[in-house]
Amino acid sequence: MNESYIHIDDITSSLKIDKDILKKWIKEGKFPPAIKIGDRSTLWSYAVIENWVAQQQKTQEFIDNQDLDLN
């Protein structure tokens, strides 16, 4: 089975975020780390990113469905 990889530009485009935001998330441990390929290439496993996105959606759905009274 061949694993697919995704480039930072594809990730930022898909998530509709700025590259600096993604780099900040990575630094803060909020986004999966990249795989270094050679000296200059950095890629992410498509499956890992797909799972991360699904988890973020589940978390947001949970938050959206909570009847919180913060007053």
FIKOLZA-1660 file (N, C-alpha, C; in steps of 0.1 Angstrom, whole numbers, plus 5000, padded with zeros to 4 digits):
% residues 71
   i   px   py   pz ch aa at
   1 5008 4988 5000  A  M  N
   1 5000 5000 5000  A  M CA
   1 5009 5012 5000  A  M  C
   2 5007 5021 4991  A  N  N
   2 5014 5034 4990  A  N CA
   2 5007 5044 4998  A  N  C
   3 5015 5051 5006  A  E  N
   3 5009 5062 5014  A  E CA
   3 5010 5075 5006  A  E  C
   4 5000 5083 5007  A  S  N
   4 4999 5096 5000  A  S CA
   4 5004 5107 5009  A  S  C
   5 5011 5117 5003  A  Y  N
   5 5016 5128 5011  A  Y CA
   5 5010 5141 5005  A  Y  C
   6 5010 5151 5014  A  I  N
   6 5005 5164 5010  A  I CA
   6 5014 5175 5014  A  I  C
   7 5015 5185 5006  A  H  N
   7 5024 5197 5008  A  H CA
   7 5017 5208 5016  A  H  C
   8 5025 5216 5023  A  I  N
   8 5020 5227 5031  A  I CA
   8 5010 5236 5023  A  I  C
   9 5013 5239 5011  A  D  N
   9 5004 5247 5003  A  D CA
   9 4991 5241 5001  A  D  C
  10 4990 5228 4999  A  D  N
  10 4978 5221 4997  A  D CA
  10 4970 5221 5010  A  D  C
  11 4977 5219 5021  A  I  N
  11 4970 5220 5034  A  I CA
  11 4964 5233 5037  A  I  C
  12 4972 5244 5036  A  T  N
  12 4967 5257 5039  A  T CA
  12 4955 5261 5029  A  T  C
  13 4956 5257 5017  A  S  N
  13 4945 5259 5007  A  S CA
  13 4933 5252 5011  A  S  C
  14 4934 5239 5015  A  S  N
  14 4922 5231 5019  A  S CA
  14 4916 5236 5032  A  S  C
  15 4924 5241 5041  A  L  N
  15 4919 5245 5054  A  L CA
  15 4915 5260 5054  A  L  C
  16 4919 5267 5043  A  K  N
  16 4917 5281 5041  A  K CA
  16 4923 5289 5053  A  K  C
  17 4936 5286 5055  A  I  N
  17 4943 5294 5065  A  I CA
  17 4957 5298 5059  A  I  C
  18 4963 5308 5066  A  D  N
  18 4976 5313 5062  A  D CA
  18 4987 5303 5066  A  D  C
  19 4997 5303 5059  A  K  N
  19 5008 5294 5062  A  K CA
  19 5014 5297 5076  A  K  C
  20 5014 5310 5080  A  D  N
  20 5020 5313 5093  A  D CA
  20 5011 5308 5104  A  D  C
  21 4998 5307 5102  A  I  N
  21 4989 5301 5112  A  I CA
  21 4993 5286 5114  A  I  C
  22 4994 5279 5102  A  L  N
  22 4997 5265 5103  A  L CA
  22 5011 5263 5110  A  L  C
  23 5021 5271 5107  A  K  N
  23 5034 5269 5113  A  K CA
  23 5033 5272 5128  A  K  C
  24 5024 5281 5132  A  K  N
  24 5022 5284 5146  A  K CA
  24 5016 5272 5153  A  K  C
  25 5005 5266 5147  A  W  N
  25 4999 5254 5152  A  W CA
  25 5009 5242 5154  A  W  C
  26 5018 5241 5144  A  I  N
  26 5028 5230 5145  A  I CA
  26 5037 5233 5156  A  I  C
  27 5042 5245 5158  A  K  N
  27 5051 5248 5169  A  K CA
  27 5044 5246 5182  A  K  C
  28 5031 5249 5183  A  E  N
  28 5024 5248 5196  A  E CA
  28 5019 5233 5198  A  E  C
  29 5022 5224 5189  A  G  N
  29 5017 5210 5190  A  G CA
  29 5003 5208 5187  A  G  C
  30 4996 5218 5181  A  K  N
  30 4982 5217 5177  A  K CA
  30 4979 5210 5164  A  K  C
  31 4990 5208 5157  A  F  N
  31 4989 5202 5143  A  F CA
  31 4999 5191 5142  A  F  C
  32 4996 5180 5135  A  P  N
  32 5006 5169 5133  A  P CA
  32 5019 5174 5127  A  P  C
  33 5030 5168 5132  A  P  N
  33 5043 5172 5127  A  P CA
  33 5045 5167 5112  A  P  C
  34 5054 5174 5105  A  A  N
  34 5057 5170 5091  A  A CA
  34 5067 5159 5091  A  A  C
  35 5068 5153 5079  A  I  N
  35 5079 5143 5076  A  I CA
  35 5089 5150 5067  A  I  C
  36 5101 5150 5072  A  K  N
  36 5112 5157 5064  A  K CA
  36 5117 5147 5053  A  K  C
  37 5116 5152 5041  A  I  N
  37 5121 5144 5029  A  I CA
  37 5133 5151 5024  A  I  C
  38 5145 5146 5026  A  G  N
  38 5157 5153 5021  A  G CA
  38 5160 5166 5028  A  G  C
  39 5167 5175 5022  A  D  N
  39 5171 5187 5029  A  D CA
  39 5161 5198 5029  A  D  C
  40 5153 5198 5018  A  R  N
  40 5144 5209 5016  A  R CA
  40 5129 5206 5015  A  R  C
  41 5125 5193 5015  A  S  N
  41 5111 5189 5013  A  S CA
  41 5105 5185 5027  A  S  C
  42 5094 5191 5029  A  T  N
  42 5086 5187 5041  A  T CA
  42 5072 5184 5036  A  T  C
  43 5067 5172 5040  A  L  N
  43 5054 5167 5036  A  L CA
  43 5047 5162 5048  A  L  C
  44 5034 5160 5047  A  W  N
  44 5025 5154 5057  A  W CA
  44 5019 5142 5051  A  W  C
  45 5016 5132 5059  A  S  N
  45 5009 5120 5055  A  S CA
  45 4994 5125 5053  A  S  C
  46 4989 5122 5042  A  Y  N
  46 4975 5125 5039  A  Y CA
  46 4966 5119 5049  A  Y  C
  47 4968 5106 5053  A  A  N
  47 4959 5099 5062  A  A CA
  47 4960 5106 5076  A  A  C
  48 4972 5110 5080  A  V  N
  48 4973 5117 5093  A  V CA
  48 4965 5130 5093  A  V  C
  49 4966 5138 5082  A  I  N
  49 4959 5150 5082  A  I CA
  49 4944 5148 5081  A  I  C
  50 4940 5138 5073  A  E  N
  50 4926 5135 5072  A  E CA
  50 4920 5131 5086  A  E  C
  51 4928 5124 5093  A  N  N
  51 4923 5120 5107  A  N CA
  51 4923 5132 5116  A  N  C
  52 4933 5141 5115  A  W  N
  52 4933 5153 5123  A  W CA
  52 4921 5162 5120  A  W  C
  53 4918 5164 5107  A  V  N
  53 4906 5172 5104  A  V CA
  53 4893 5165 5109  A  V  C
  54 4892 5152 5108  A  A  N
  54 4880 5146 5113  A  A CA
  54 4879 5148 5129  A  A  C
  55 4890 5147 5136  A  Q  N
  55 4890 5149 5150  A  Q CA
  55 4886 5163 5153  A  Q  C
  56 4891 5173 5146  A  Q  N
  56 4887 5187 5148  A  Q CA
  56 4872 5189 5146  A  Q  C
  57 4867 5183 5136  A  Q  N
  57 4852 5184 5133  A  Q CA
  57 4844 5178 5144  A  Q  C
  58 4849 5166 5150  A  K  N
  58 4842 5160 5161  A  K CA
  58 4842 5169 5173  A  K  C
  59 4853 5175 5176  A  T  N
  59 4855 5184 5187  A  T CA
  59 4846 5196 5186  A  T  C
  60 4845 5202 5174  A  Q  N
  60 4837 5213 5171  A  Q CA
  60 4822 5209 5172  A  Q  C
  61 4818 5198 5167  A  E  N
  61 4804 5193 5169  A  E CA
  61 4801 5191 5183  A  E  C
  62 4810 5186 5191  A  F  N
  62 4807 5184 5205  A  F CA
  62 4805 5198 5212  A  F  C
  63 4814 5207 5209  A  I  N
  63 4812 5221 5215  A  I CA
  63 4799 5227 5210  A  I  C
  64 4796 5226 5197  A  D  N
  64 4783 5231 5192  A  D CA
  64 4771 5226 5199  A  D  C
  65 4772 5213 5203  A  N  N
  65 4760 5206 5208  A  N CA
  65 4759 5207 5223  A  N  C
  66 4768 5214 5230  A  Q  N
  66 4767 5216 5244  A  Q CA
  66 4758 5228 5248  A  Q  C
  67 4750 5226 5257  A  D  N
  67 4741 5237 5262  A  D CA
  67 4748 5243 5274  A  D  C
  68 4758 5252 5271  A  L  N
  68 4766 5258 5282  A  L CA
  68 4760 5271 5287  A  L  C
  69 4759 5273 5300  A  D  N
  69 4755 5285 5306  A  D CA
  69 4767 5291 5313  A  D  C
  70 4774 5300 5307  A  L  N
  70 4786 5305 5312  A  L CA
  70 4784 5317 5321  A  L  C
  71 4772 5321 5323  A  N  N
  71 4769 5333 5332  A  N CA
  71 4768 5330 5346  A  N  C
% end
